[in-house]
Amino acid sequence: MLSIACLSKITSGLSKITSGLLINQMVKSPYDEYGCCISCGYTWCETLNECIRVWETYCESLDGH
């Protein structure tokens, strides 16, 4: 049978792991490797060498994707 002290340590450890996972998810950048804001709908266009929204600007290098 586990003691209360042992259960407390296990619970505390699980709480730290869960908190760490949540913090990791919250601090993820909304920007891709090119600096385009993914959550804003921007995608990198190689042809134009800039971030675009595909429904606003045509990008030849994204044609067919």
N, CA, C and O atoms as CSV, one atom per row, in Angstrom:
chain,resi,resn,atom,element,x,y,z
A,1,MET,N,N,0.841,-1.181,0.000
A,1,MET,CA,C,0.000,0.000,0.000
A,1,MET,C,C,0.888,1.246,0.000
A,1,MET,O,O,1.882,1.314,0.723
A,2,LEU,N,N,0.518,2.220,-0.813
A,2,LEU,CA,C,1.289,3.456,-0.890
A,2,LEU,C,C,0.943,4.371,0.272
A,2,LEU,O,O,-0.210,4.492,0.686
A,3,SER,N,N,1.985,5.007,0.779
A,3,SER,CA,C,1.744,5.944,1.872
A,3,SER,C,C,1.207,7.261,1.315
A,3,SER,O,O,1.309,7.526,0.117
A,4,ILE,N,N,0.643,8.072,2.183
A,4,ILE,CA,C,0.116,9.377,1.778
A,4,ILE,C,C,1.241,10.256,1.248
A,4,ILE,O,O,1.045,10.991,0.280
A,5,ALA,N,N,2.418,10.190,1.869
A,5,ALA,CA,C,3.563,10.994,1.428
A,5,ALA,C,C,3.985,10.586,0.018
A,5,ALA,O,O,4.312,11.437,-0.809
A,6,CYS,N,N,3.976,9.287,-0.248
A,6,CYS,CA,C,4.353,8.781,-1.574
A,6,CYS,C,C,3.332,9.222,-2.618
A,6,CYS,O,O,3.709,9.667,-3.702
A,7,LEU,N,N,2.048,9.103,-2.304
A,7,LEU,CA,C,0.993,9.537,-3.221
A,7,LEU,C,C,1.079,11.031,-3.487
A,7,LEU,O,O,0.833,11.485,-4.605
A,8,SER,N,N,1.423,11.786,-2.469
A,8,SER,CA,C,1.554,13.229,-2.605
A,8,SER,C,C,2.681,13.569,-3.579
A,8,SER,O,O,2.534,14.465,-4.410
A,9,LYS,N,N,3.803,12.857,-3.479
A,9,LYS,CA,C,4.932,13.092,-4.383
A,9,LYS,C,C,4.557,12.735,-5.821
A,9,LYS,O,O,4.911,13.455,-6.755
A,10,ILE,N,N,3.848,11.636,-5.996
A,10,ILE,CA,C,3.422,11.217,-7.335
A,10,ILE,C,C,2.482,12.253,-7.937
A,10,ILE,O,O,2.637,12.646,-9.094
A,11,THR,N,N,1.507,12.692,-7.143
A,11,THR,CA,C,0.546,13.687,-7.603
A,11,THR,C,C,1.242,14.990,-7.959
A,11,THR,O,O,0.927,15.619,-8.970
A,12,SER,N,N,2.195,15.392,-7.118
A,12,SER,CA,C,2.942,16.620,-7.360
A,12,SER,C,C,3.753,16.509,-8.654
A,12,SER,O,O,3.814,17.454,-9.441
A,13,GLY,N,N,4.369,15.355,-8.862
A,13,GLY,CA,C,5.152,15.137,-10.081
A,13,GLY,C,C,4.277,15.178,-11.327
A,13,GLY,O,O,4.649,15.789,-12.329
A,14,LEU,N,N,3.122,14.533,-11.270
A,14,LEU,CA,C,2.203,14.543,-12.405
A,14,LEU,C,C,1.696,15.951,-12.688
A,14,LEU,O,O,1.533,16.345,-13.843
A,15,SER,N,N,1.449,16.699,-11.625
A,15,SER,CA,C,0.988,18.072,-11.781
A,15,SER,C,C,2.037,18.917,-12.492
A,15,SER,O,O,1.695,19.729,-13.351
A,16,LYS,N,N,3.312,18.738,-12.146
A,16,LYS,CA,C,4.393,19.492,-12.781
A,16,LYS,C,C,4.515,19.118,-14.257
A,16,LYS,O,O,4.718,19.986,-15.105
A,17,ILE,N,N,4.392,17.835,-14.561
A,17,ILE,CA,C,4.470,17.379,-15.951
A,17,ILE,C,C,3.329,17.979,-16.761
A,17,ILE,O,O,3.544,18.505,-17.853
A,18,THR,N,N,2.117,17.901,-16.224
A,18,THR,CA,C,0.949,18.446,-16.911
A,18,THR,C,C,1.093,19.943,-17.121
A,18,THR,O,O,0.804,20.446,-18.207
A,19,SER,N,N,1.537,20.660,-16.099
A,19,SER,CA,C,1.742,22.112,-16.219
A,19,SER,C,C,2.778,22.421,-17.281
A,19,SER,O,O,2.602,23.349,-18.070
A,20,GLY,N,N,3.855,21.655,-17.308
A,20,GLY,CA,C,4.900,21.866,-18.302
A,20,GLY,C,C,4.394,21.662,-19.714
A,20,GLY,O,O,4.750,22.418,-20.618
A,21,LEU,N,N,3.562,20.641,-19.915
A,21,LEU,CA,C,3.008,20.375,-21.234
A,21,LEU,C,C,2.089,21.501,-21.673
A,21,LEU,O,O,2.122,21.918,-22.831
A,22,LEU,N,N,1.269,21.996,-20.754
A,22,LEU,CA,C,0.359,23.086,-21.087
A,22,LEU,C,C,1.125,24.357,-21.425
A,22,LEU,O,O,0.770,25.068,-22.365
A,23,ILE,N,N,2.171,24.643,-20.663
A,23,ILE,CA,C,2.981,25.834,-20.931
A,23,ILE,C,C,3.660,25.696,-22.285
A,23,ILE,O,O,3.723,26.665,-23.041
A,24,ASN,N,N,4.166,24.521,-22.602
A,24,ASN,CA,C,4.794,24.279,-23.904
A,24,ASN,C,C,3.831,24.570,-25.037
A,24,ASN,O,O,4.216,25.172,-26.039
A,25,GLN,N,N,2.582,24.149,-24.891
A,25,GLN,CA,C,1.592,24.375,-25.938
A,25,GLN,C,C,1.242,25.849,-26.057
A,25,GLN,O,O,0.963,26.335,-27.153
A,26,MET,N,N,1.254,26.564,-24.939
A,26,MET,CA,C,0.865,27.967,-24.951
A,26,MET,C,C,1.954,28.865,-25.536
A,26,MET,O,O,1.637,29.903,-26.117
A,27,VAL,N,N,3.221,28.495,-25.400
A,27,VAL,CA,C,4.293,29.373,-25.860
A,27,VAL,C,C,4.760,29.072,-27.278
A,27,VAL,O,O,5.690,29.714,-27.767
A,28,LYS,N,N,4.140,28.121,-27.938
A,28,LYS,CA,C,4.489,27.867,-29.331
A,28,LYS,C,C,4.205,29.106,-30.150
A,28,LYS,O,O,3.173,29.758,-29.993
A,29,SER,N,N,5.124,29.411,-31.010
A,29,SER,CA,C,4.982,30.603,-31.835
A,29,SER,C,C,3.917,30.414,-32.904
A,29,SER,O,O,3.817,29.343,-33.502
A,30,PRO,N,N,3.118,31.456,-33.146
A,30,PRO,CA,C,2.130,31.377,-34.219
A,30,PRO,C,C,2.753,31.642,-35.589
A,30,PRO,O,O,2.053,31.702,-36.600
A,31,TYR,N,N,4.076,31.800,-35.607
A,31,TYR,CA,C,4.788,32.126,-36.844
A,31,TYR,C,C,5.589,30.932,-37.347
A,31,TYR,O,O,6.132,30.163,-36.555
A,32,ASP,N,N,5.659,30.782,-38.664
A,32,ASP,CA,C,6.464,29.705,-39.231
A,32,ASP,C,C,7.924,30.159,-39.351
A,32,ASP,O,O,8.287,31.239,-38.885
A,33,GLU,N,N,8.745,29.332,-39.973
A,33,GLU,CA,C,10.178,29.630,-40.068
A,33,GLU,C,C,10.493,30.858,-40.926
A,33,GLU,O,O,11.612,31.368,-40.888
A,34,TYR,N,N,9.525,31.328,-41.687
A,34,TYR,CA,C,9.714,32.517,-42.523
A,34,TYR,C,C,9.176,33.779,-41.855
A,34,TYR,O,O,9.349,34.883,-42.371
A,35,GLY,N,N,8.527,33.613,-40.713
A,35,GLY,CA,C,7.939,34.745,-40.019
A,35,GLY,C,C,6.497,35.000,-40.402
A,35,GLY,O,O,5.928,36.029,-40.034
A,36,CYS,N,N,5.898,34.075,-41.137
A,36,CYS,CA,C,4.494,34.216,-41.537
A,36,CYS,C,C,3.587,33.797,-40.382
A,36,CYS,O,O,3.812,32.761,-39.756
A,37,CYS,N,N,2.575,34.594,-40.107
A,37,CYS,CA,C,1.622,34.301,-39.034
A,37,CYS,C,C,0.619,33.255,-39.534
A,37,CYS,O,O,-0.317,33.577,-40.266
A,38,ILE,N,N,0.828,32.021,-39.134
A,38,ILE,CA,C,-0.004,30.907,-39.590
A,38,ILE,C,C,-1.448,31.081,-39.141
A,38,ILE,O,O,-2.372,30.874,-39.928
A,39,SER,N,N,-1.649,31.460,-37.883
A,39,SER,CA,C,-3.005,31.602,-37.368
A,39,SER,C,C,-3.747,32.776,-38.002
A,39,SER,O,O,-4.971,32.869,-37.906
A,40,CYS,N,N,-3.007,33.665,-38.646
A,40,CYS,CA,C,-3.618,34.792,-39.362
A,40,CYS,C,C,-3.930,34.430,-40.811
A,40,CYS,O,O,-4.513,35.227,-41.546
A,41,GLY,N,N,-3.536,33.216,-41.218
A,41,GLY,CA,C,-3.828,32.757,-42.571
A,41,GLY,C,C,-2.708,32.999,-43.569
A,41,GLY,O,O,-2.903,32.823,-44.771
A,42,TYR,N,N,-1.538,33.400,-43.089
A,42,TYR,CA,C,-0.433,33.686,-44.005
A,42,TYR,C,C,0.398,32.440,-44.295
A,42,TYR,O,O,0.583,31.581,-43.433
A,43,THR,N,N,0.887,32.364,-45.512
A,43,THR,CA,C,1.737,31.279,-45.991
A,43,THR,C,C,2.902,31.900,-46.743
A,43,THR,O,O,2.752,32.939,-47.385
A,44,TRP,N,N,4.066,31.258,-46.664
A,44,TRP,CA,C,5.233,31.759,-47.374
A,44,TRP,C,C,5.122,31.466,-48.865
A,44,TRP,O,O,4.811,30.342,-49.261
A,45,CYS,N,N,5.374,32.471,-49.682
A,45,CYS,CA,C,5.377,32.325,-51.135
A,45,CYS,C,C,6.799,32.516,-51.633
A,45,CYS,O,O,7.349,33.614,-51.552
A,46,GLU,N,N,7.391,31.451,-52.146
A,46,GLU,CA,C,8.763,31.513,-52.674
A,46,GLU,C,C,8.849,32.455,-53.872
A,46,GLU,O,O,9.811,33.212,-54.000
A,47,THR,N,N,7.861,32.411,-54.735
A,47,THR,CA,C,7.861,33.225,-55.943
A,47,THR,C,C,7.928,34.718,-55.621
A,47,THR,O,O,8.694,35.460,-56.236
A,48,LEU,N,N,7.127,35.145,-54.662
A,48,LEU,CA,C,7.065,36.565,-54.303
A,48,LEU,C,C,8.019,36.927,-53.167
A,48,LEU,O,O,8.245,38.103,-52.881
A,49,ASN,N,N,8.570,35.907,-52.530
A,49,ASN,CA,C,9.502,36.089,-51.426
A,49,ASN,C,C,8.857,36.883,-50.279
A,49,ASN,O,O,9.462,37.791,-49.710
A,50,GLU,N,N,7.607,36.509,-49.960
A,50,GLU,CA,C,6.889,37.175,-48.872
A,50,GLU,C,C,5.742,36.303,-48.370
A,50,GLU,O,O,5.356,35.321,-49.005
A,51,CYS,N,N,5.216,36.685,-47.226
A,51,CYS,CA,C,4.051,36.001,-46.655
A,51,CYS,C,C,2.800,36.535,-47.341
A,51,CYS,O,O,2.628,37.741,-47.520
A,52,ILE,N,N,1.935,35.603,-47.719
A,52,ILE,CA,C,0.688,36.003,-48.395
A,52,ILE,C,C,-0.478,35.200,-47.837
A,52,ILE,O,O,-0.291,34.181,-47.172
A,53,ARG,N,N,-1.676,35.677,-48.118
A,53,ARG,CA,C,-2.890,34.892,-47.893
A,53,ARG,C,C,-3.313,34.423,-49.273
A,53,ARG,O,O,-3.555,35.231,-50.170
A,54,VAL,N,N,-3.402,33.101,-49.436
A,54,VAL,CA,C,-3.631,32.528,-50.767
A,54,VAL,C,C,-4.960,32.959,-51.384
A,54,VAL,O,O,-5.098,32.944,-52.607
A,55,TRP,N,N,-5.922,33.336,-50.580
A,55,TRP,CA,C,-7.202,33.792,-51.126
A,55,TRP,C,C,-7.162,35.271,-51.529
A,55,TRP,O,O,-8.103,35.778,-52.141
A,56,GLU,N,N,-6.073,35.955,-51.183
A,56,GLU,CA,C,-5.925,37.363,-51.561
A,56,GLU,C,C,-4.895,37.581,-52.666
A,56,GLU,O,O,-5.037,38.485,-53.489
A,57,THR,N,N,-3.861,36.748,-52.674
A,57,THR,CA,C,-2.741,36.943,-53.592
A,57,THR,C,C,-2.367,35.628,-54.256
A,57,THR,O,O,-2.216,34.607,-53.584
A,58,TYR,N,N,-2.219,35.652,-55.570
A,58,TYR,CA,C,-1.800,34.449,-56.298
A,58,TYR,C,C,-0.308,34.224,-56.101
A,58,TYR,O,O,0.483,35.168,-56.141
A,59,CYS,N,N,0.067,32.978,-55.892
A,59,CYS,CA,C,1.480,32.614,-55.740
A,59,CYS,C,C,1.765,31.415,-56.646
A,59,CYS,O,O,1.233,30.324,-56.439
A,60,GLU,N,N,2.590,31.629,-57.624
A,60,GLU,CA,C,2.899,30.577,-58.591
A,60,GLU,C,C,3.543,29.360,-57.922
A,60,GLU,O,O,3.242,28.222,-58.284
A,61,SER,N,N,4.419,29.595,-56.959
A,61,SER,CA,C,5.107,28.463,-56.322
A,61,SER,C,C,4.168,27.618,-55.449
A,61,SER,O,O,4.507,26.488,-55.096
A,62,LEU,N,N,2.998,28.154,-55.102
A,62,LEU,CA,C,2.007,27.385,-54.330
A,62,LEU,C,C,0.921,26.796,-55.211
A,62,LEU,O,O,0.036,26.100,-54.713
A,63,ASP,N,N,0.971,27.057,-56.502
A,63,ASP,CA,C,-0.045,26.563,-57.418
A,63,ASP,C,C,-0.116,25.039,-57.362
A,63,ASP,O,O,0.885,24.350,-57.561
A,64,GLY,N,N,-1.299,24.532,-57.092
A,64,GLY,CA,C,-1.484,23.083,-57.013
A,64,GLY,C,C,-1.337,22.519,-55.616
A,64,GLY,O,O,-1.474,21.309,-55.436
A,65,HIS,N,N,-1.062,23.350,-54.617
A,65,HIS,CA,C,-0.932,22.866,-53.239
A,65,HIS,C,C,-2.155,23.170,-52.443
A,65,HIS,O,O,-2.221,22.834,-51.260
